Amino acid sequence: VQLQASGGGLVQPGGSLRLSCAASGSIRSSNVMGWYRQAPGKQRDLVATMSTGGGTNYAVSVKGRFTISRDSAKNTVYLQMNNLKPEDTAVYYCNVYFIVAGSGIDYWGQGTLVTVSS
């Protein structure tokens, strides 16, 4: 399984960015795709996830500003980020999780840098 993320960049506070991540390979039809982020010197934290059933989960800090969506037919997940703040600056990683033979498996993309600065 491979994940290819894109869409990061430099944006001013209050601006918007849209991240995309396409997954390829042997992915179970029932899965959870999502985004995590890691700021310098900090641990990797959940941003948002979305299951194939449509269920979503957001970090408190991004609720109301970020929206996750997906095209399950294309195994692609998106993250629309609005009203960006300097504290959103981080490397954003896409992730796909599914269960094989009773065990959960995570796959990660290479990360895309989002910098929010004036």
FENWOGI-V687430 format. One line per field, one symbol per residue. ss: DSSP state (h for helix, s for strand, l for the rest). A space follows every 50 residues. Layout:
# FENWOGI-V687430
ss = ???
This chain:
# FENWOGI-V687430
ss = lsssssllssslllllsssssssslllllllssssssslllllsssssss sllllssslhhhlllsssssshhhlssssssllllhhhlsssssssssss llsssssslllsssssll
